[in-house]
């Protein structure tokens, strides 16, 4: 009976993603997510800023948020009364500072336009071109099963607390 109970608890933890932190450390950007991160780093290089490096937990948080935006059909950095920092803390990322940018795009061949749009706004420029951040996680998720519906995008920038 105890063995059965233990298996049940483990199944619940795995379903919640709480029992597999080792998998998170191996998480990497998809081709499109990496392309977006590269475009962001190219913009940073023009301002003589160091590149932000991919962090597996930030990728996880960004993907989960992009998926939640797609599920709710809502473009926002705050869903379910949870901010970026709430989601980072829940994922176990010990942050000193963070920001997030979201977008919905119909064409993943135009990710340069996504970054250009972010950089046009004061908020985007202030955060993307900031030396306060040294890590990034990008999540790109289809809006639905129909590719014509486009994609939801989340880019999370952060710096770990010492």
N, C-alpha and C positions, 0 to 999 in steps of 0.2 A: 504494500500500500504506500509506503514512504517513497519507494522508487517511482511509482506512478505519479504521485503528487509532485515529486521533484521534476519529472519530465513535463508535467503540465505547467509548472512555474517557468521552466526553461523555455517552453514553447511560447508562453505569453511574453517573456522578456525578449526573445528573438523577434517576435512580431512587432514589438514596440521599438526594436532597434537598440535596446539597452544592454544586451548581452554580447554584442559583437563589436566592441570598440576597436579591436585589431583590424577589422575590415576598413574602418574609416581612414586609418593611416595610409592605406594603399589607394585611396580614392584619387583619381586624376581627372583633369578636364577632358571633355570630349573634343573632337577636332574643332567644332564650331566655338565651343567655350574657350578653348585655347586661342583661337583666332581673335576673339574679342579681348582676351587678356593681353595678347600681343599688340593689338591696336591701342589699348590703354597705355601699355608700356612705351610704345612709339611716341605717343603724345607726351608722356612724362619725360622721355629722353630729349625731346625738343626743348623742354624747360630745364634741362640738365638735372633732372631728378632720377634717383635710382629706380630700377624696375621693382614692381611689387611681385612677390613670389607666391605661387599657388600654395594654399594650405588645405589639406584634406577636410578638416572640420568646416572651414569656410565654404568649400565646394558643396559639402553636404547641406549646410544651412541655406545656401543660395538655391540649390536644386529643389529642396523641399519647399522653399518659399515660392519659387517659380511654379511648382506643381500646385500649390495652394491657390495662387492667383488664377491659374488655368481652371482649377476646379470651381472656384467662386466667380470666374469671369470678371475679375476685378483687378485693376492695376493700382497697387498701393504698396508702400513700404510697411504699412501696418495693417494686419488682418487678424481677426479673432482677438482683438485687443492686445496683440503682442507686437512689440517693436523689434527692430533689428537686435538691439542689445538683449531683450528678453529671449529671443531665439538663440543668440550666441551663448548666453549663460546656460540655457537649458541643454544645449549641445555639449557643454563642458569646455567651451573656449574661454580662457581667462583673458579678457580684453582690457586694454588701457583706454583705447579710443576706437571708434568704428563709424562707418557710414554705409549707406546702401543706395544704389541707383537701380531703378526698374524701367522696363520698356516693354512694349509689345511690337513685334515686327512681323511683317508678312513674308519677308524674304531674307533668309540667312546669308544670301550673297551680298547683302547690303549692310553688314555689321559696321562698316566704316561710317555709315550715316547715323547709326545708333550712337556711336562714340562722339561724332561731330555734334549731334543734337544735345548730348549731355554737356559737352564743353561750351555750348552757346550760352547756357544758363549760368548764373553766378554760383549757384549751389554746386552744380557739376564741376565747374572749373575749380572752385574752392576745395573740393574734396578729391577729385581725380588728380589734380596737380598740387597735391599737398605732400610735404615730407613727414606728416604725422602718421602715415600708413606705410607698412612694409610688406603686407600680405593681402592676398585677394582670393576670392572664391567666386566663380561664375556658374550660374545655373541657367540652362536654356531648355525649356520644356514645351512640347506642342500644346497649342490651345485646345485642341480636340483631336479626334481620330482623322479628321479631314485636314490635310496639309494646307488647304486654301485658307484655313482659319488662322494660320500664322503661329507665332511662338511667343511665350512669355519669357522675359529675361530678367534675371537678378544678378547684380554684381555687388558683392560685399567686400568692403575694404576694412582692414583692421590692423592694429598693432597689439601684440600680447603685453599684458602687464608683467613687470619684472618679477 
